Amino acid sequence: MHAPTDAAGIAAGYAFTGPALELGALLWDGVCEPGARVRVPLPLLNRHGLVAGATGTGKTKTLQLLAEQLSAHGVPVFLADVKGDLSGISAPGAPNAKVASRCAEVGQEWRPAGFPAEFYALGGLGDGVPVRATITGFGPLLLSKVLQLNRTQEQSLGLVFHYADQKGLELVDLKDLRSVVAFLTSDEGKGELKGIGGLSPATAGVILRSLTAFEAQGMAGFFGEPEFDTSELLRTADDGRGIVSVLELPAVLDRPQLFSTFLMWLLADLFHDLPEIGDADRPRLVFFFDEAHLLFDGASKAFLESVTRTVRLIRSKGIGVFFVTQSPEDVPADVLGQLGNRVQHALRAFTPDDRKALRATVRTFPDSAYDLEELLTGLGTGEAVVTVLGENGAPTPVAATRLRAPESLMGPVDGAALDRAVRASPLYGRYAQAVDRESAHEMLAARARARVSEPEPASKPGSRSKPGSRSEPEARSGSEARSGSRSAAGRDEPSVVEQVVGSGVFRSLARSIGTQIGREITRSLFGTARRRR
């Protein structure tokens, strides 16, 4: 099929009969054609998409434009607000000369409007309802990405999670995970993992050091309870509009691995929990994944495979995912091939590497009447090259587009107004206060203390020790040596490692915990887990 060679032919490719989002007006020979509307069909937004372009080319405003219209169509939206300027979606926009000029150029009837929004913050850092995950819920693959573990360490961490799952031992926060790793590498506990491959002391040491460093950077608050229920992202307002969930990220910009992986946890958890609905008349949720390159940088093969499978399969559950980044090259080919809707803002070509990336980008588009290499370097702010999936599932003609203006505030809302909105949220009381209930760490420590306080049973005359066991003097000598070591280190309380190593109650503890939290924990493609609701 040949590409259209004139404006009318391109515009015909966007003349959909069903509901669609308005992107803007066609650009042809440097002239904006307000009668030639460029659109994207609403039902096809679960086929995913890419919004790309150099810094300052208008990507954020494109997200805002799409989110507004999705909300108006009753579709909930998730936005990652990296720069802190998307909170304005909750307030009506302010008319000005630039807005009036853009609307005249693209034939837009602009009406200022705010949209229902909910604001979130990772671990409560920043303005928003706190979003936390339990360690068990987060899973080993995503946690390995955050801790920057290598493949061997990632696999070893997976063994720890597998063991905890099998024993019904929920890992709520980082200290729970540390306690279990310490036990499994002790003389008493290391035999527990022999049947599934074992855990080397060296690798366990790396994991423990990584966890300690992670906590030292102030990361502990992101893990714990109450764990965020991702179904909160699927809500609509009383007037039927979709709620725009805005995750405020400026307070954690110095932790890019953390927030990008947390975004993937939200998506993986939705995939894990939602039933399939097939192709529907509109998406159940559209999820904008900003700074997508951070997700893929340094990722293991297993992690990338899980991302690819999640993106491929989640559309059948009604979720559309849009990756937002500077260049299509930031997204692995297996993922890029699944993104049916493309909004490509301007690219820069100042260096040989830039020009190579530009040529690679051009090759990802269908045949076009445009000289795309020239066009992509000459686009202005708020202009983009667009191709989407049409109502028949085939790609539309490539269209240079001058984009419409958002109708909500293009900038952040006042800090006091944002704080009031957060505190007035019906979710604030549910998630604001962290809860540190008794979990693996506390129970292990309590059982260890109880074991130490129990009197030693008297030995029967003539009885012999079991093979490999120590005599009472040896045990006492070892205990005294450990006690002396603790005193020398100036510690009043035994460490968790010593408490666990010195106890023999782990098996009964695991059984008792298992009866409390349920015997079956299912894990998704990413190893994320959630207790059955």
ZIWONOR-V863253 format. One record per residue. N is the residue number from 1. SS is DSSP state (H for helix, E for strand, - for the rest). Layout:
BEGIN
N,SS / N,SS
END
This chain:
BEGIN
1,- / 2,- / 3,- / 4,- / 5,- / 6,- / 7,H / 8,H / 9,H / 10,H / 11,H / 12,H / 13,- / 14,- / 15,- / 16,- / 17,- / 18,- / 19,- / 20,E / 21,E / 22,E / 23,E / 24,E / 25,E / 26,E / 27,E / 28,E / 29,- / 30,- / 31,E / 32,E / 33,E / 34,E / 35,E / 36,E / 37,E / 38,E / 39,E / 40,E / 41,E / 42,H / 43,H / 44,H / 45,H / 46,H / 47,H / 48,- / 49,E / 50,E / 51,E / 52,E / 53,- / 54,- / 55,- / 56,- / 57,- / 58,- / 59,H / 60,H / 61,H / 62,H / 63,H / 64,H / 65,H / 66,H / 67,H / 68,H / 69,H / 70,H / 71,H / 72,H / 73,- / 74,- / 75,- / 76,E / 77,E / 78,E / 79,E / 80,E / 81,E / 82,- / 83,- / 84,- / 85,- / 86,- / 87,H / 88,H / 89,H / 90,H / 91,- / 92,E / 93,- / 94,- / 95,- / 96,- / 97,H / 98,H / 99,H / 100,H / 101,H / 102,H / 103,H / 104,H / 105,H / 106,H / 107,- / 108,- / 109,- / 110,- / 111,- / 112,- / 113,- / 114,- / 115,- / 116,- / 117,E / 118,E / 119,E / 120,E / 121,E / 122,E / 123,- / 124,- / 125,- / 126,- / 127,- / 128,- / 129,E / 130,E / 131,E / 132,- / 133,E / 134,- / 135,H / 136,H / 137,H / 138,H / 139,- / 140,H / 141,H / 142,H / 143,H / 144,H / 145,H / 146,H / 147,H / 148,- / 149,- / 150,- / 151,H / 152,H / 153,H / 154,H / 155,H / 156,H / 157,H / 158,H / 159,H / 160,H / 161,H / 162,H / 163,H / 164,H / 165,H / 166,H / 167,- / 168,- / 169,- / 170,- / 171,- / 172,- / 173,- / 174,H / 175,H / 176,H / 177,H / 178,H / 179,H / 180,H / 181,H / 182,H / 183,H / 184,H / 185,- / 186,- / 187,- / 188,- / 189,- / 190,H / 191,H / 192,H / 193,H / 194,H / 195,H / 196,H / 197,- / 198,- / 199,- / 200,- / 201,H / 202,H / 203,H / 204,H / 205,H / 206,H / 207,H / 208,H / 209,H / 210,H / 211,H / 212,H / 213,H / 214,H / 215,H / 216,H / 217,- / 218,- / 219,- / 220,H / 221,H / 222,H / 223,E / 224,- / 225,E / 226,- / 227,- / 228,- / 229,- / 230,H / 231,H / 232,H / 233,H / 234,H / 235,- / 236,E / 237,- / 238,- / 239,- / 240,- / 241,- / 242,E / 243,- / 244,E / 245,E / 246,E / 247,E / 248,E / 249,- / 250,H / 251,H / 252,H / 253,- / 254,- / 255,- / 256,H / 257,H / 258,H / 259,H / 260,H / 261,H / 262,H / 263,H / 264,H / 265,H / 266,H / 267,H / 268,H / 269,H / 270,H / 271,H / 272,H / 273,H / 274,- / 275,- / 276,- / 277,- / 278,- / 279,- / 280,- / 281,- / 282,- / 283,- / 284,- / 285,E / 286,E / 287,E / 288,E / 289,E / 290,- / 291,- / 292,- / 293,H / 294,H / 295,H / 296,H / 297,- / 298,- / 299,- / 300,- / 301,H / 302,H / 303,H / 304,H / 305,H / 306,H / 307,H / 308,H / 309,H / 310,H / 311,H / 312,H / 313,H / 314,H / 315,H / 316,H / 317,H / 318,- / 319,E / 320,E / 321,E / 322,E / 323,E / 324,E / 325,E / 326,- / 327,- / 328,H / 329,H / 330,H / 331,- / 332,- / 333,H / 334,H / 335,H / 336,H / 337,- / 338,- / 339,- / 340,- / 341,E / 342,E / 343,E / 344,E / 345,- / 346,- / 347,- / 348,- / 349,- / 350,- / 351,- / 352,H / 353,H / 354,H / 355,H / 356,H / 357,H / 358,H / 359,H / 360,H / 361,H / 362,H / 363,H / 364,- / 365,- / 366,- / 367,- / 368,- / 369,- / 370,- / 371,- / 372,H / 373,H / 374,H / 375,H / 376,H / 377,H / 378,H / 379,- / 380,- / 381,- / 382,- / 383,E / 384,E / 385,E / 386,E / 387,E / 388,- / 389,E / 390,- / 391,- / 392,- / 393,- / 394,- / 395,E / 396,- / 397,- / 398,- / 399,E / 400,E / 401,E / 402,E / 403,E / 404,- / 405,- / 406,- / 407,- / 408,E / 409,- / 410,- / 411,- / 412,- / 413,- / 414,- / 415,H / 416,H / 417,H / 418,H / 419,H / 420,H / 421,H / 422,H / 423,H / 424,- / 425,- / 426,- / 427,- / 428,H / 429,H / 430,H / 431,H / 432,- / 433,- / 434,- / 435,E / 436,- / 437,- / 438,- / 439,- / 440,H / 441,H / 442,H / 443,H / 444,H / 445,H / 446,H / 447,H / 448,H / 449,H / 450,H / 451,H / 452,H / 453,H / 454,- / 455,- / 456,- / 457,- / 458,- / 459,- / 460,- / 461,- / 462,- / 463,- / 464,- / 465,- / 466,- / 467,- / 468,- / 469,- / 470,- / 471,- / 472,H / 473,H / 474,H / 475,H / 476,H / 477,H / 478,H / 479,H / 480,H / 481,H / 482,H / 483,H / 484,H / 485,H / 486,H / 487,H / 488,H / 489,H / 490,- / 491,- / 492,- / 493,- / 494,- / 495,- / 496,H / 497,H / 498,H / 499,H / 500,H / 501,H / 502,- / 503,- / 504,- / 505,- / 506,H / 507,H / 508,H / 509,H / 510,H / 511,H / 512,H / 513,H / 514,H / 515,H / 516,H / 517,H / 518,- / 519,- / 520,- / 521,- / 522,- / 523,E / 524,- / 525,- / 526,- / 527,- / 528,- / 529,E / 530,- / 531,- / 532,- / 533,-
END
